[in-house]
Amino acid sequence: MKPLGLIAGEGVFPMLVARGAHRAGRRVVCAALAGSAWPELRDECDVFKWVGVARLGQWIRVLSGGCDEAIMVGRVTKSRMYDRWRYFQYVPDFTTLRMWFTDLRRDKRPVAVLSSVARQLAHEGIKLIDSTTYTPESLASTGVMTRRQPTEQQHADALFGWKICQQISRLDIGQAIAVLEKDVIAVEALEGTNAMIDRAGKLCKTGGWTLIKVGNTTQDMRMDVPTIGTVTIEKLAGARAGCVVLEAGKTVILEKQKVMELADRYKIAIVGFDASTETAPATT
């Protein structure tokens, strides 16, 4: 097989993808986004090059060394894009400028940018594929995934908050909300899930609240797939949360076994909701 291209942002997800690709017998050529990707990712890849976040032409040059497929994973913190020095930190190359003033004249939302990136890569013979191709074991499954079970109140909050969260995602506001006793106490926006969790903890001193996190209603599994990990669980414990509801098959749980063990230690239930059946996970 030809080598797999890896466009890597921040976090452990790119490392898991590289390991999964190696298990499948593929070499990994990594275009690591400067300021985001972890330096230790270098040890997981056969070829590793730093590239600018806004330098699409540079990504293509790195991946053009034999790659016909690529996976794009890892965070690029959205709030950095609104920093006062962003125009100096993210100097675009000609390929990016051309995409910006042609494809993105009317719509510059993240989903539009990512879709345009996928088209540009395809034009160069590099197909962007499902980001979970080599990590299917990391996807959330339907039902209760921890030994800890949700309480009746948490189950009711899941039912109440699920459609609300889907609507927020559909409007491209965010993909997570915090609910307690059928009150929405926090909504994710630009700041990301972890910052929203901190805010929910400050607002809800009694604890026991439920985090609901969904995929976008038009979720493209090639890009921007919702994730949680051990850091998320630590944040939830610090904010006194009691339950996490995830969309099964569309949410990645990084280092899944570690996450489940940590959640059980903190007495946090993790459950998967199957949107296709329109039913919430049941308590036992």
Secondary structure by P-SEA (a helix, b strand, c coil): ccbbbbbccccaaaaaaaaaaaaabbbbbbbcccccccccccccccbbbbbbcccaaaaaaaacccccbbbbbccccccccccccccccccccaaaaaaaaccccccccaaaaaaaaaaaaaaacbbbcccccccccccccccccccccccaaaaaaaaacaaaaaaaaaaccccbbbbcccccccccccccaaaaaaaaaaaccccbbbbbbbcccccccccccccccaaaaaaaaaacccbbbbbcccccccaaaaaaaaaaaabbbbbbbccccccccccc
